[in-house]
């Protein structure tokens, strides 16, 4: 076989391997990930039953939701929809909402992806969040009481 033909074949094989790898990577990044889990209540106060706010629950962040949670124990869950450890925790909390004490509000904040809005960015900045899957317990004045990374509902319940 001619040296030029061998080089040509090697080049074609490398291009095919590269194209296959690019396709796999692109497909994984462009596959829609559930930004808001179906089991998690709606994102704005008009859609959230006041009963769930008053009886402890797991809701998406809006400034109005945070304001309505005043008088309760508040845990803010900072996540990103691309985060591989956030999705199972999100699902666990949503599936075990009945275990959240009546006086506790877990508020999920999508702090770092394409779905993040200005309010979520501002809240993440306020608490200096630099890592997804971060929990922050705040007092009635919005001051941080404690913070940790990782864990699920059992960890939250043990810390509040």
DSSP file (Angstrom, degrees, kcal/mol; ACC not computed):
  #  RESIDUE AA STRUCTURE BP1 BP2  ACC     N-H-->O    O-->H-N    N-H-->O    O-->H-N    TCO  KAPPA ALPHA  PHI   PSI    X-CA   Y-CA   Z-CA
    1    1 A X              0   0    0      0, 0.0     2,-0.1     0, 0.0     5,-0.0   0.000 360.0 360.0 360.0 141.6    0.0    0.0    0.0
    2    2 A X     >  -     0   0    0      1,-0.1     4,-2.0     4,-0.0     3,-0.3  -0.418 360.0-125.1 -71.3 142.4    1.3    3.4   -0.8
    3    3 A X  H  > S+     0   0    0      1,-0.2     4,-2.1     2,-0.2     5,-0.2   0.855 111.2  53.6 -57.1 -38.7    2.4    5.6    2.0
    4    4 A X  H  > S+     0   0    0      1,-0.2     4,-2.1     2,-0.2    -1,-0.2   0.867 107.7  50.4 -65.1 -38.1    0.0    8.4    1.0
    5    5 A X  H  > S+     0   0    0     -3,-0.3     4,-2.5     2,-0.2    -2,-0.2   0.896 109.3  51.0 -67.4 -39.8   -3.0    6.0    1.0
    6    6 A X  H  X S+     0   0    0     -4,-2.0     4,-2.5     2,-0.2    -2,-0.2   0.921 111.3  47.7 -62.6 -44.7   -2.1    4.8    4.5
    7    7 A X  H  X S+     0   0    0     -4,-2.1     4,-2.4     1,-0.2    -1,-0.2   0.902 111.3  51.4 -62.5 -41.4   -1.9    8.4    5.8
    8    8 A X  H  X S+     0   0    0     -4,-2.1     4,-2.4     2,-0.2    -2,-0.2   0.914 110.5  48.3 -61.9 -44.3   -5.2    9.2    4.1
    9    9 A X  H  X S+     0   0    0     -4,-2.5     4,-2.4     2,-0.2    -2,-0.2   0.914 111.6  49.6 -64.4 -43.4   -6.9    6.1    5.7
   10   10 A X  H  X S+     0   0    0     -4,-2.5     4,-2.5     1,-0.2    -1,-0.2   0.915 111.1  50.0 -62.0 -42.4   -5.5    7.1    9.2
   11   11 A X  H  X S+     0   0    0     -4,-2.4     4,-2.4     2,-0.2    -2,-0.2   0.917 110.8  48.9 -62.3 -44.4   -6.7   10.6    8.7
   12   12 A X  H  X S+     0   0    0     -4,-2.4     4,-2.3     2,-0.2    -2,-0.2   0.910 111.5  49.6 -63.1 -42.6  -10.2    9.5    7.7
   13   13 A X  H  X S+     0   0    0     -4,-2.4     4,-2.5     2,-0.2    -2,-0.2   0.921 111.2  49.0 -63.0 -44.6  -10.4    7.1   10.7
   14   14 A X  H  X S+     0   0    0     -4,-2.5     4,-2.7     1,-0.2    -1,-0.2   0.900 110.8  50.6 -62.7 -40.8   -9.3    9.9   13.1
   15   15 A X  H  X S+     0   0    0     -4,-2.4     4,-2.7     2,-0.2    -1,-0.2   0.903 110.8  49.1 -63.2 -41.0  -11.9   12.2   11.7
   16   16 A X  H  X S+     0   0    0     -4,-2.3     4,-2.3     2,-0.2    -2,-0.2   0.912 112.2  47.7 -65.5 -42.1  -14.6    9.6   12.1
   17   17 A X  H  X S+     0   0    0     -4,-2.5     4,-2.5     2,-0.2    -2,-0.2   0.932 113.7  48.0 -63.3 -45.2  -13.6    8.9   15.7
   18   18 A X  H  X S+     0   0    0     -4,-2.7     4,-2.7     1,-0.2    -2,-0.2   0.907 111.6  49.6 -61.6 -42.8  -13.5   12.7   16.4
   19   19 A X  H  X S+     0   0    0     -4,-2.7     4,-2.3     2,-0.2    -1,-0.2   0.894 111.3  49.8 -64.9 -39.1  -16.9   13.2   14.8
   20   20 A X  H  X S+     0   0    0     -4,-2.3     4,-2.2     2,-0.2    -2,-0.2   0.919 111.9  47.2 -64.8 -43.2  -18.3   10.3   16.9
   21   21 A X  H  X S+     0   0    0     -4,-2.5     4,-2.6     2,-0.2     5,-0.2   0.919 112.0  50.4 -64.2 -43.0  -16.9   11.7   20.1
   22   22 A X  H  X S+     0   0    0     -4,-2.7     4,-3.1     1,-0.2     5,-0.3   0.910 109.9  51.0 -60.9 -42.3  -18.2   15.2   19.2
   23   23 A X  H  X S+     0   0    0     -4,-2.3     4,-2.6     2,-0.2    -1,-0.2   0.913 111.5  47.1 -62.3 -43.6  -21.7   13.8   18.5
   24   24 A X  H  X S+     0   0    0     -4,-2.2     4,-2.2     2,-0.2    -2,-0.2   0.941 115.8  44.4 -64.3 -47.2  -21.8   11.9   21.8
   25   25 A X  H  X S+     0   0    0     -4,-2.6     4,-2.0     2,-0.2    -2,-0.2   0.940 115.7  46.9 -63.5 -47.7  -20.6   15.0   23.8
   26   26 A X  H  X S+     0   0    0     -4,-3.1     4,-2.4    -5,-0.2    -1,-0.2   0.904 111.6  51.2 -62.1 -42.2  -23.0   17.4   22.0
   27   27 A X  H  X S+     0   0    0     -4,-2.6     4,-1.4    -5,-0.3    -1,-0.2   0.913 110.4  49.1 -62.6 -42.5  -25.9   15.0   22.4
   28   28 A X  H  < S+     0   0    0     -4,-2.2    -1,-0.2     1,-0.2    -2,-0.2   0.865 115.2  44.4 -64.8 -36.3  -25.3   14.7   26.2
   29   29 A X  H  < S+     0   0    0     -4,-2.0    -2,-0.2     1,-0.2    -1,-0.2   0.821 117.1  44.0 -78.3 -30.6  -25.0   18.5   26.6
   30   30 A X  H  < S+     0   0    0     -4,-2.4     2,-0.4    -5,-0.2    -2,-0.2   0.582  83.2 109.2 -93.3  -9.0  -28.0   19.3   24.4
   31   31 A X  S  < S-     0   0    0     -4,-1.4     2,-0.1    -5,-0.2    -4,-0.0  -0.539  82.5-111.0 -65.8 122.2  -30.3   16.6   25.8
   32   32 A X        -     0   0    0     -2,-0.4     2,-0.4     1,-0.0    -1,-0.1  -0.333  32.1-156.0 -59.9 127.1  -32.9   18.6   27.8
   33   33 A X        -     0   0    0     -4,-0.1     2,-1.0    -2,-0.1     3,-0.1  -0.816  32.8 -98.3 -99.5 144.6  -32.4   17.9   31.5
   34   34 A X        -     0   0    0     -2,-0.4     3,-0.2     1,-0.2    -2,-0.0  -0.480  40.7-178.1 -67.2 102.6  -35.4   18.4   33.8
   35   35 A X  S    S+     0   0    0     -2,-1.0     2,-0.5     1,-0.3    -1,-0.2   0.890  79.0  29.1 -68.0 -39.4  -34.7   21.9   35.1
   36   36 A X  S    S-     0   0    0     -3,-0.1    -1,-0.3    24,-0.0     7,-0.0  -0.966  92.9-127.7-125.4 112.5  -37.8   21.8   37.3
   37   37 A X    >   -     0   0    0     -2,-0.5     3,-1.9    -3,-0.2    -2,-0.0  -0.296  15.9-126.2 -62.6 140.0  -38.8   18.4   38.5
   38   38 A X  T 3  S+     0   0    0      1,-0.3    -1,-0.1     4,-0.0     4,-0.0   0.802 109.0  55.7 -58.7 -30.2  -42.5   17.5   37.7
   39   39 A X  T 3  S+     0   0    0      2,-0.1     2,-0.4     0, 0.0    -1,-0.3   0.572  88.8  92.2 -80.8  -7.4  -43.1   16.6   41.4
   40   40 A X  S <  S-     0   0    0     -3,-1.9    19,-0.1     1,-0.1     3,-0.1  -0.711  86.2-107.4 -89.5 136.6  -41.9   20.0   42.6
   41   41 A X        -     0   0    0     17,-0.9    19,-0.4    -2,-0.4     7,-0.1  -0.062  48.3 -75.5 -58.8 163.1  -44.6   22.7   43.0
   42   42 A X        -     0   0    0      5,-0.3    18,-0.7     1,-0.1    -1,-0.1   0.015  40.5-117.4 -57.6 166.6  -44.9   25.6   40.6
   43   43 A X  S    S+     0   0    0     16,-0.1     2,-0.3    -3,-0.1    22,-0.2   0.679  84.5  61.6 -89.1 -18.7  -42.5   28.5   40.7
   44   44 A X  S >> S-     0   0    0      1,-0.1     3,-1.6    20,-0.1     4,-1.0  -0.823  79.4-120.9-117.1 156.7  -44.6   31.5   41.5
   45   45 A X  T 34 S+     0   0    0     -2,-0.3     3,-0.3     1,-0.3    -1,-0.1   0.795 109.4  63.4 -60.7 -31.2  -46.8   32.3   44.5
   46   46 A X  T 34 S+     0   0    0      1,-0.2    -1,-0.3     3,-0.1     4,-0.1   0.823 110.4  40.5 -62.9 -28.8  -49.9   32.6   42.4
   47   47 A X  T <4 S+     0   0    0     -3,-1.6     2,-0.5     2,-0.1    -5,-0.3   0.614  99.5  85.7 -94.0 -13.8  -49.6   29.0   41.5
   48   48 A X  S  < S-     0   0    0     -4,-1.0     2,-0.1    -3,-0.3     5,-0.0  -0.774  83.4-121.5 -93.7 125.0  -48.5   27.7   44.9
   49   49 A X    >>  -     0   0    0     -2,-0.5     4,-1.3     1,-0.2     3,-1.1  -0.433  14.3-134.5 -63.2 132.9  -51.3   26.9   47.3
   50   50 A X  H 3> S+     0   0    0      1,-0.3     4,-2.6     2,-0.2     5,-0.2   0.811 104.9  66.7 -58.6 -28.8  -50.9   29.0   50.5
   51   51 A X  H 3> S+     0   0    0      1,-0.2     4,-1.3     2,-0.2    -1,-0.3   0.892  98.8  50.2 -59.3 -39.9  -51.6   25.9   52.4
   52   52 A X  H <4 S+     0   0    0     -3,-1.1    -1,-0.2     2,-0.2     4,-0.2   0.865 111.0  49.1 -69.4 -34.0  -48.2   24.4   51.2
   53   53 A X  H >< S+     0   0    0     -4,-1.3     3,-0.7     1,-0.2    -2,-0.2   0.915 115.4  44.0 -67.0 -42.2  -46.4   27.6   52.2
   54   54 A X  H 3< S+     0   0    0     -4,-2.6    -2,-0.2     1,-0.2    -1,-0.2   0.653 116.6  45.8 -79.1 -15.6  -48.0   27.5   55.7
   55   55 A X  T 3< S-     0   0    0     -4,-1.3    -1,-0.2    -5,-0.2    48,-0.2   0.168 118.1 -93.2-115.3  18.1  -47.5   23.8   56.2
   56   56 A X    <   +     0   0    0     -3,-0.7     2,-0.3    -4,-0.2    49,-0.3   0.566  59.9 151.5  77.8 129.6  -43.9   23.3   55.2
   57   57 A X  E     -a  105   0A   0     47,-1.0    49,-3.0    -4,-0.2     2,-0.5  -0.931  46.7 -92.4-167.7-171.0  -43.0   22.2   51.7
   58   58 A X  E     +a  106   0A   0     -2,-0.3   -17,-0.9    47,-0.2     2,-0.3  -0.973  51.1 161.0-125.4 109.6  -40.5   22.2   48.8
   59   59 A X  E     -a  107   0A   0     47,-2.2    49,-2.7    -2,-0.5     2,-0.2  -0.889  40.9-100.5-133.3 160.0  -41.0   25.1   46.4
   60   60 A X  E     -a  108   0A   0    -18,-0.7     2,-0.2   -19,-0.4    49,-0.2  -0.523  50.3 -98.3 -77.6 147.6  -39.1   26.9   43.7
   61   61 A X        +     0   0    0     47,-2.4     2,-0.3    -2,-0.2    49,-0.1  -0.428  51.1 148.2 -73.3 135.4  -37.7   30.3   44.6
   62   62 A X     >  -     0   0    0     -2,-0.2     4,-2.2    57,-0.1     5,-0.2  -0.912  57.5-111.1-145.0 158.1  -39.2   33.6   43.8
   63   63 A X  H  > S+     0   0    0     -2,-0.3     4,-2.2     1,-0.2     5,-0.1   0.879 120.8  54.2 -56.3 -35.0  -38.8   36.7   46.0
   64   64 A X  H  > S+     0   0    0      2,-0.2     4,-2.5     1,-0.2    -1,-0.2   0.881 106.1  50.7 -67.1 -38.6  -42.5   36.3   46.9
   65   65 A X  H  > S+     0   0    0      2,-0.2     4,-1.3     1,-0.2    -1,-0.2   0.921 110.9  48.9 -64.8 -43.5  -42.1   32.7   48.0
   66   66 A X  H  < S+     0   0    0     -4,-2.2     3,-0.3     1,-0.2    -2,-0.2   0.909 112.9  47.7 -62.7 -41.3  -39.2   33.7   50.2
   67   67 A X  H >< S+     0   0    0     -4,-2.2     3,-1.5     1,-0.2    -2,-0.2   0.902 109.6  52.7 -64.9 -41.4  -41.2   36.6   51.7
   68   68 A X  H 3< S+     0   0    0     -4,-2.5    -1,-0.2     1,-0.3    -2,-0.2   0.738 100.9  62.9 -67.8 -21.8  -44.2   34.3   52.3
   69   69 A X  T >< S+     0   0    0     -4,-1.3     3,-1.9    -3,-0.3    -1,-0.3   0.492  73.5 128.1 -82.3  -2.5  -42.0   31.8   54.2
   70   70 A X  T <   +     0   0    0     -3,-1.5     3,-0.1     1,-0.3    70,-0.1  -0.246  67.2  34.3 -53.8 139.4  -41.3   34.4   56.9
   71   71 A X  T 3  S+     0   0    0      1,-0.4    -1,-0.3     3,-0.0     2,-0.2   0.357 106.0  89.2  93.5  -5.1  -41.9   32.9   60.3
   72   72 A X  S <  S-     0   0    0     -3,-1.9     2,-0.4    67,-0.1    -1,-0.4  -0.709  90.6 -92.2-114.3 168.8  -40.8   29.5   59.3
   73   73 A X  E     -b  104   0A   0     30,-3.5    32,-3.2    -2,-0.2     2,-0.5  -0.714  48.6-154.6 -76.0 131.6  -37.5   27.6   59.3
   74   74 A X  E     -bC 105 138A   0     64,-0.9    64,-2.1    -2,-0.4     2,-0.5  -0.947  19.3-178.5-120.7 125.8  -36.0   28.3   55.8
   75   75 A X  E     -bC 106 137A   0     30,-2.7    32,-2.9    -2,-0.5     2,-0.5  -0.988  14.8-154.1-117.4 123.7  -33.5   26.1   54.0
   76   76 A X  E     -bC 107 136A   0     60,-3.4    60,-2.4    -2,-0.5     2,-0.7  -0.875   3.7-157.5-101.0 127.3  -32.4   27.3   50.6
   77   77 A X  E     -bC 108 135A   0     30,-3.1    32,-3.4    -2,-0.5     2,-0.6  -0.905   4.8-160.2-106.8 108.3  -31.2   24.6   48.2
   78   78 A X  E     +bC 109 134A   0     56,-3.2    56,-1.8    -2,-0.7    55,-1.7  -0.801  26.9 154.5 -91.4 121.4  -28.9   26.0   45.5
   79   79 A X  E     -b  110   0A   0     30,-2.7    32,-2.1    -2,-0.6    33,-0.7  -0.829  35.4-139.6-136.7 172.4  -28.7   23.7   42.5
   80   80 A X    >   -     0   0    0     -2,-0.3     3,-1.6    30,-0.2     6,-0.2  -0.992  22.3-129.3-134.4 142.6  -28.0   23.7   38.8
   81   81 A X  T 3  S+     0   0    0     -2,-0.3    32,-0.1     1,-0.3     6,-0.1   0.705 109.7  52.9 -69.0 -15.8  -30.0   21.7   36.3
   82   82 A X  T 3  S+     0   0    0     30,-0.2     2,-0.4   -49,-0.1    -1,-0.3   0.541  82.1 112.9 -89.3  -8.1  -26.8   20.2   34.8
   83   83 A X    <>  -     0   0    0     -3,-1.6     4,-1.3     1,-0.2     3,-0.4  -0.513  56.8-155.0 -73.2 119.2  -25.5   19.1   38.2
   84   84 A X  H  > S+     0   0    0     -2,-0.4     4,-0.6     1,-0.2    -1,-0.2   0.765  94.4  45.5 -68.8 -24.4  -25.4   15.2   38.4
   85   85 A X  H  > S+     0   0    0      2,-0.1     4,-0.9     1,-0.1    -1,-0.2   0.681 106.5  61.0 -89.2 -17.3  -25.7   15.1   42.2
   86   86 A X  H  > S+     0   0    0     -3,-0.4     4,-3.1    -6,-0.2     5,-0.2   0.889  93.8  61.4 -75.2 -39.4  -28.5   17.7   42.3
   87   87 A X  H  X S+     0   0    0     -4,-1.3     4,-2.3     1,-0.2     5,-0.2   0.912 105.7  43.8 -59.4 -47.9  -31.1   15.8   40.3
   88   88 A X  H  X S+     0   0    0     -4,-0.6     4,-2.5     2,-0.2    -1,-0.2   0.886 115.9  49.0 -66.9 -34.2  -31.4   12.7   42.6
   89   89 A X  H  X S+     0   0    0     -4,-0.9     4,-2.8     2,-0.2     5,-0.3   0.927 110.1  51.6 -66.9 -43.4  -31.5   15.0   45.7
   90   90 A X  H  X S+     0   0    0     -4,-3.1     4,-2.2     1,-0.2    -2,-0.2   0.924 112.9  45.3 -56.9 -46.4  -34.1   17.1   44.0
   91   91 A X  H  X S+     0   0    0     -4,-2.3     4,-2.6    -5,-0.2    -1,-0.2   0.895 111.3  53.2 -65.8 -41.1  -36.2   14.0   43.3
   92   92 A X  H  X S+     0   0    0     -4,-2.5     4,-1.5     2,-0.2    -2,-0.2   0.940 111.2  45.1 -60.3 -48.0  -35.7   12.7   46.8
   93   93 A X  H  < S+     0   0    0     -4,-2.8     3,-0.3     1,-0.2    -1,-0.2   0.927 114.1  49.5 -63.4 -43.7  -36.9   15.8   48.5
   94   94 A X  H >< S+     0   0    0     -4,-2.2     3,-0.9    -5,-0.3    -1,-0.2   0.893 112.7  47.5 -61.6 -39.9  -39.9   16.1   46.1
   95   95 A X  H 3< S+     0   0    0     -4,-2.6    -1,-0.2     1,-0.2     3,-0.2   0.736 117.2  42.5 -73.7 -22.3  -40.8   12.5   46.7
   96   96 A X  T >< S+     0   0    0     -4,-1.5     3,-2.4    -3,-0.3     4,-0.3   0.017  71.3 126.9-113.7  27.4  -40.5   12.8   50.5
   97   97 A X  G X   +     0   0    0     -3,-0.9     3,-1.7     1,-0.3    -1,-0.2   0.808  65.8  67.2 -55.1 -31.9  -42.2   16.2   50.9
   98   98 A X  G 3  S+     0   0    0      1,-0.3    -1,-0.3    -3,-0.2    -2,-0.1   0.702  94.7  59.0 -64.8 -17.0  -44.6   14.8   53.5
   99   99 A X  G <  S+     0   0    0     -3,-2.4     2,-0.4    -6,-0.2    -1,-0.3   0.556  79.1 103.9 -87.7  -9.0  -41.6   14.3   55.8
  100  100 A X  S <  S-     0   0    0     -3,-1.7     4,-0.1    -4,-0.3   -42,-0.0  -0.611  84.1-109.7 -74.6 125.6  -40.7   18.1   55.8
  101  101 A X    >   -     0   0    0     -2,-0.4     3,-2.0     1,-0.1    -1,-0.1  -0.173  23.0-115.8 -56.4 149.3  -41.9   19.6   59.1
  102  102 A X  T 3  S+     0   0    0      1,-0.3   -46,-0.2   -46,-0.1    -1,-0.1   0.753 114.8  51.6 -58.9 -26.7  -44.9   21.9   58.9
  103  103 A X  T 3  S+     0   0    0    -48,-0.2   -30,-3.5   -47,-0.1     2,-0.4   0.184  96.4  88.9 -98.2  18.5  -42.8   24.9   60.0
  104  104 A X  E <   - b   0  73A   0     -3,-2.0   -47,-1.0   -32,-0.2     2,-0.5  -0.947  52.8-167.3-122.9 136.0  -40.1   24.3   57.5
  105  105 A X  E     -ab  57  74A   0    -32,-3.2   -30,-2.7    -2,-0.4     2,-0.6  -0.982   4.4-163.1-120.6 120.7  -39.8   25.7   53.9
  106  106 A X  E     -ab  58  75A   0    -49,-3.0   -47,-2.2    -2,-0.5     2,-0.6  -0.925  12.9-167.0-101.7 120.1  -37.2   24.3   51.6
  107  107 A X  E     -ab  59  76A   0    -32,-2.9   -30,-3.1    -2,-0.6     2,-0.4  -0.933   8.8-146.9-114.3 120.5  -36.8   26.7   48.7
  108  108 A X  E     -ab  60  77A   0    -49,-2.7   -47,-2.4    -2,-0.6     2,-0.5  -0.732  11.9-166.8 -93.0 132.9  -34.9   25.5   45.6
  109  109 A X  E     - b   0  78A   0    -32,-3.4   -30,-2.7    -2,-0.4     2,-1.3  -0.971  16.8-147.6-123.4 117.8  -32.8   28.1   43.7
  110  110 A X  E     + b   0  79A   0     -2,-0.5     7,-0.3   -32,-0.2     3,-0.3  -0.707  32.5 167.3 -82.2  95.5  -31.5   27.3   40.2
  111  111 A X        +     0   0    0    -32,-2.1   -31,-0.2    -2,-1.3    -1,-0.2   0.594  54.7  32.2 -96.4 -10.9  -28.3   29.4   40.6
  112  112 A X  S    S+     0   0    0    -33,-0.7     2,-0.3    12,-0.0    -1,-0.2  -0.352  91.2  65.1-153.8  65.9  -26.0   28.5   37.8
  113  113 A X  S >  S-     0   0    0     -3,-0.3     3,-1.6   -33,-0.1    -3,-0.0  -0.939  91.0 -72.2-162.6-171.3  -27.3   27.5   34.4
  114  114 A X  T 3  S+     0   0    0     -2,-0.3     0, 0.0     1,-0.3     0, 0.0   0.704 125.8  54.7 -67.4 -19.3  -29.2   28.8   31.3
  115  115 A X  T 3  S+     0   0    0      2,-0.1    -1,-0.3   -80,-0.0     2,-0.2   0.490  80.6 116.4 -90.1  -3.8  -32.5   28.8   33.2
  116  116 A X    <   -     0   0    0     -3,-1.6     2,-0.2    -7,-0.1    -5,-0.1  -0.451  51.5-156.1 -69.8 131.6  -31.2   31.0   36.0
  117  117 A X     >  -     0   0    0     -7,-0.3     4,-2.4    -2,-0.2     5,-0.2  -0.521  32.0 -97.2-102.3 175.9  -32.9   34.3   36.3
  118  118 A X  H  > S+     0   0    0      1,-0.2     4,-2.6     2,-0.2     5,-0.2   0.853 122.1  54.0 -61.4 -37.8  -31.7   37.6   37.8
  119  119 A X  H  > S+     0   0    0      2,-0.2     4,-2.1     1,-0.2    -1,-0.2   0.910 110.4  46.7 -63.9 -41.6  -33.5   37.0   41.1
  120  120 A X  H  > S+     0   0    0      2,-0.2     4,-2.4     1,-0.2    -2,-0.2   0.911 112.5  50.0 -66.8 -42.1  -31.8   33.6   41.5
  121  121 A X  H  X S+     0   0    0     -4,-2.4     4,-2.5     1,-0.2    -2,-0.2   0.916 110.4  50.8 -60.6 -43.0  -28.4   35.1   40.6
  122  122 A X  H  X S+     0   0    0     -4,-2.6     4,-2.5     2,-0.2    -2,-0.2   0.906 110.3  48.2 -62.9 -42.5  -28.9   37.8   43.1
  123  123 A X  H  X S+     0   0    0     -4,-2.1     4,-1.7     2,-0.2    -1,-0.2   0.913 111.6  49.9 -66.1 -41.5  -29.8   35.4   45.9
  124  124 A X  H  <>S+     0   0    0     -4,-2.4     5,-2.7     1,-0.2     4,-0.4   0.905 112.0  48.7 -62.5 -40.8  -26.8   33.2   45.1
  125  125 A X  H ><5S+     0   0    0     -4,-2.5     3,-1.2     3,-0.2    -2,-0.2   0.909 105.8  57.8 -63.7 -42.1  -24.6   36.3   45.2
  126  126 A X  H 3<5S+     0   0    0     -4,-2.5    -1,-0.2     1,-0.3    -2,-0.2   0.883 115.4  35.7 -56.4 -40.3  -26.0   37.4   48.5
  127  127 A X  T 3<5S-     0   0    0     -4,-1.7    -1,-0.3    -5,-0.1    -2,-0.2   0.333 110.8-119.3 -98.5   7.0  -25.0   34.1   50.1
  128  128 A X  T < 5 -     0   0    0     -3,-1.2     2,-0.4    -4,-0.4    -3,-0.2   0.865  43.2-177.5  62.9  38.3  -21.7   33.8   48.2
  129  129 A X      < +     0   0    0     -5,-2.7    -1,-0.2     1,-0.1     3,-0.1  -0.558  21.0 156.2 -75.7 126.0  -22.7   30.5   46.5
  130  130 A X        +     0   0    0     -2,-0.4     2,-0.4     1,-0.2    -1,-0.1   0.291  59.1  58.1-126.7   4.1  -20.0   29.1   44.3
  131  131 A X  S    S-     0   0    0    -52,-0.0    -1,-0.2   -53,-0.0     3,-0.2  -0.995  76.5-125.2-143.9 130.3  -20.9   25.4   44.4
  132  132 A X  S    S+     0   0    0     -2,-0.4   -53,-0.2     1,-0.2     3,-0.1  -0.310  91.3  43.1 -72.2 160.7  -24.0   23.6   43.4
  133  133 A X  S    S+     0   0    0    -55,-1.7    17,-2.8     1,-0.3     2,-0.4   0.918  82.1 148.6  66.8  46.7  -25.8   21.3   45.8
  134  134 A X  E     -CD  78 149A   0    -56,-1.8   -56,-3.2    15,-0.2     2,-0.4  -0.927  34.0-156.2-112.7 135.9  -25.4   23.8   48.6
  135  135 A X  E     -CD  77 148A   0     13,-3.1    13,-2.0    -2,-0.4     2,-0.4  -0.927   8.4-172.8-111.3 135.8  -27.9   24.2   51.4
  136  136 A X  E     -CD  76 147A   0    -60,-2.4   -60,-3.4    -2,-0.4     2,-0.5  -0.990  11.0-154.8-129.9 123.2  -28.2   27.4   53.4
  137  137 A X  E     -CD  75 146A   0      9,-2.6     8,-3.7    -2,-0.4     9,-1.3  -0.846  20.5-168.9 -93.5 129.9  -30.3   27.8   56.5
  138  138 A X  E     -CD  74 144A   0    -64,-2.1   -64,-0.9    -2,-0.5     6,-0.2  -0.860  14.8-128.9-120.2 155.6  -31.4   31.4   57.1
  139  139 A X    >   -     0   0    0      4,-2.4     3,-2.0    -2,-0.3   -67,-0.1  -0.251  45.8 -82.6 -89.0-175.5  -33.0   33.1   60.0
  140  140 A X  T 3  S+     0   0    0      1,-0.3    -1,-0.1     2,-0.1   -68,-0.0   0.703 130.2  52.6 -64.1 -20.2  -36.1   35.4   59.9
  141  141 A X  T 3  S-     0   0    0      2,-0.1    -1,-0.3   -71,-0.0     3,-0.1   0.352 121.2-105.0 -96.5   5.6  -33.9   38.4   58.8
  142  142 A X  S <  S+     0   0    0     -3,-2.0     2,-0.3     1,-0.3    -2,-0.1   0.574  72.7 145.0  83.9   8.9  -32.3   36.5   55.9
  143  143 A X        -     0   0    0      1,-0.1    -4,-2.4     2,-0.0    -1,-0.3  -0.618  56.7-107.3 -82.6 139.4  -29.0   36.0   57.8
  144  144 A X  E     +D  138   0A   0     -2,-0.3    -6,-0.3    -6,-0.2     3,-0.1  -0.459  36.0 176.0 -66.6 129.7  -27.1   32.7   57.2
  145  145 A X  E     -     0   0A   0     -8,-3.7     2,-0.3     1,-0.4    -7,-0.2   0.791  67.2 -15.1-100.2 -44.0  -27.3   30.4   60.1
  146  146 A X  E     -D  137   0A   0     -9,-1.3    -9,-2.6     2,-0.0    -1,-0.4  -0.984  57.6-162.7-157.1 162.2  -25.5   27.4   58.6
  147  147 A X  E     +D  136   0A   0     -2,-0.3     2,-0.3   -11,-0.2   -11,-0.2  -0.994  11.6 166.0-147.6 146.9  -24.3   26.1   55.3
  148  148 A X  E     -D  135   0A   0    -13,-2.0   -13,-3.1    -2,-0.3     2,-0.4  -0.981  27.1-127.7-156.6 160.4  -23.2   22.8   53.9
  149  149 A X  E     +D  134   0A   0     -2,-0.3   -15,-0.2   -15,-0.2   -16,-0.1  -0.907  69.0   6.1-110.9 139.1  -22.6   21.1   50.5
  150  150 A X  S    S+     0   0    0    -17,-2.8   -15,-0.1    -2,-0.4     2,-0.1  -0.030  72.5  97.0  84.1 172.9  -24.1   17.7   49.6
  151  151 A X        -     0   0    0      4,-0.1    -1,-0.2   -17,-0.0     2,-0.2  -0.271  52.8-119.4  95.7 175.2  -26.5   15.5   51.3
  152  152 A X     >  -     0   0    0     -2,-0.1     4,-2.1   -60,-0.1     3,-0.2  -0.384  54.4 -49.3-132.5-151.3  -30.2   15.0   50.9
  153  153 A X  H  > S+     0   0    0      1,-0.2     4,-3.0     2,-0.2     5,-0.2   0.879 130.1  56.1 -63.6 -39.1  -33.4   15.3   53.0
  154  154 A X  H  > S+     0   0    0      1,-0.2     4,-1.8     2,-0.2    -1,-0.2   0.914 108.8  48.2 -59.5 -41.1  -32.0   13.3   55.9
  155  155 A X  H  > S+     0   0    0      2,-0.2     4,-1.0     1,-0.2    -1,-0.2   0.913 112.2  49.1 -64.2 -43.0  -29.1   15.7   56.1
  156  156 A X  H >X S+     0   0    0     -4,-2.1     4,-1.3     1,-0.2     3,-1.0   0.956 111.3  48.8 -60.3 -50.5  -31.5   18.7   56.0
  157  157 A X  H 3< S+     0   0    0     -4,-3.0    -1,-0.2     1,-0.3    -2,-0.2   0.828 109.3  52.8 -62.2 -32.6  -33.7   17.2   58.7
  158  158 A X  H 3< S+     0   0    0     -4,-1.8    -1,-0.3    -5,-0.2    -2,-0.2   0.729 112.6  45.5 -74.9 -20.0  -30.8   16.5   61.0
  159  159 A X  H <<        0   0    0     -4,-1.0    -2,-0.2    -3,-1.0    -1,-0.2   0.603 360.0 360.0-100.4 -13.1  -29.5   20.1   60.7
  160  160 A X     <        0   0    0     -4,-1.3    -1,-0.1    -3,-0.1    -2,-0.1   0.480 360.0 360.0 -95.9 360.0  -32.7   22.1   61.2
